[in-house]
Each structure stands twice: as structure tokens, then as C-alpha cells.
Amino acid sequence: MSDLSIPPAQAPKTARDPALWTAAQGLEGAFLSEMLKSAGLGAPRGGFGGGPGEEQFGSMLRDMQVQDLVSSGGLGLAEQIYDALVVRGDG
């Protein structure tokens, strides 16, 4: 029988600086938006696509999807950026 240990509960995070947290989430969102754009999400589909406005509205849809992704936890990049900003601000 293998020993499956449960990791200890993490201590709750201290209160975050709202301005730094918003900036960190914004940077994560910008990164994700560019990555999804490079992957082709929101790009026109070719011959039978949605016309000239499809690219513009596709980017709006992509940005809203990224915003939803970041607000629900994202990839954890915002946490790393925030931690780096706090460390830089203390020193």
C-alpha cells in the first residue's frame, strides 16, 4: 500500500495591495490575449466568415474570454508578477 500524504494547508495570503494586484492581473491578461491571438483565436475564418467586422469583434470576444479566465485564477502568472512587484517595492 502506498503512502499518500495530504499536503499541509497553505497559510492564507496576507491582504494584497489592490493597485499592484490589478496591475499584475492586467499583465497576465495582456500576455494571454497575445498568446491566444498568435494561436488564431478570434481570427477571421476565411471565405464564409463573418465579414469585415469579424476580426474586430473576434478580438473583443478574445479579450472578454481572457478577462474571465484571469478573474477566475488564470494561469497563476498574476500571482508571480504580484510577488515580484511586492519584493521590488520592499527593497
C-alpha positions as CSV (number, residue, x, y, z in Angstrom):
1,M,0.0,0.0,0.0
2,S,1.5,3.4,-1.0
3,D,1.7,6.2,1.4
4,L,-0.5,9.0,0.0
5,S,0.1,12.0,2.2
6,I,-2.1,15.1,2.1
7,P,-0.1,18.3,1.6
8,P,-0.4,20.8,4.5
9,A,-2.9,23.6,4.1
10,Q,-1.3,26.7,2.8
11,A,-1.4,29.7,5.1
12,P,-3.9,32.4,3.9
13,K,-2.4,35.1,1.8
14,T,-2.0,38.4,3.5
15,A,-4.0,41.4,2.2
16,R,-3.0,42.4,-1.2
17,D,-2.3,45.9,-2.4
18,P,-5.3,46.4,-4.8
19,A,-3.4,48.6,-7.3
20,L,-0.5,46.1,-7.6
21,W,-2.9,43.1,-7.9
22,T,-4.9,44.9,-10.6
23,A,-1.6,45.7,-12.5
24,A,-0.5,42.1,-12.2
25,Q,-3.8,40.7,-13.5
26,G,-3.7,43.2,-16.3
27,L,-0.2,42.0,-17.4
28,E,-1.4,38.4,-17.2
29,G,-4.4,39.3,-19.3
30,A,-2.3,41.1,-21.9
31,F,0.1,38.1,-22.1
32,L,-2.8,35.6,-22.5
33,S,-4.5,37.7,-25.1
34,E,-1.4,37.9,-27.2
35,M,-0.8,34.2,-26.9
36,L,-4.4,33.4,-27.9
37,K,-4.2,35.8,-30.8
38,S,-1.0,34.1,-32.0
39,A,-2.8,30.8,-31.7
40,G,-5.5,32.1,-34.1
41,L,-8.4,32.5,-31.6
42,G,-10.7,35.3,-32.9
43,A,-9.2,35.3,-36.4
44,P,-11.4,35.5,-39.4
45,R,-12.4,32.1,-40.8
46,G,-11.9,32.7,-44.4
47,G,-14.3,32.5,-47.3
48,F,-17.6,32.1,-45.4
49,G,-16.6,34.1,-42.3
50,G,-18.4,36.9,-40.6
51,G,-17.3,39.7,-43.0
52,P,-15.0,42.7,-42.4
53,G,-16.1,43.2,-38.7
54,E,-15.3,39.6,-37.7
55,E,-11.7,40.4,-36.8
56,Q,-12.6,43.4,-34.7
57,F,-15.4,41.6,-32.8
58,G,-13.2,38.4,-32.6
59,S,-10.6,40.4,-30.7
60,M,-13.3,41.7,-28.3
61,L,-14.5,38.2,-27.7
62,R,-11.0,37.0,-27.0
63,D,-10.4,39.9,-24.6
64,M,-13.6,39.1,-22.7
65,Q,-12.6,35.4,-22.5
66,V,-9.2,36.3,-21.2
67,Q,-10.7,38.7,-18.7
68,D,-12.9,35.9,-17.4
69,L,-10.0,33.5,-17.3
70,V,-7.8,35.9,-15.3
71,S,-10.5,36.8,-12.9
72,S,-11.1,33.1,-12.1
73,G,-7.5,32.4,-11.3
74,G,-5.8,32.4,-14.7
75,L,-2.5,30.5,-15.1
76,G,-1.0,31.8,-11.8
77,L,1.1,34.3,-13.7
78,A,-0.6,37.3,-11.9
79,E,0.5,35.8,-8.6
80,Q,4.1,35.5,-9.7
81,I,4.0,39.1,-11.1
82,Y,2.4,40.4,-7.9
83,D,5.0,38.7,-5.8
84,A,7.8,40.2,-7.9
85,L,6.3,43.7,-7.7
86,V,6.0,43.4,-3.9
87,V,9.6,42.2,-3.5
88,R,10.8,45.0,-5.8
89,G,8.7,47.6,-3.8
90,D,10.1,46.5,-0.4
91,G,13.8,46.7,-1.5
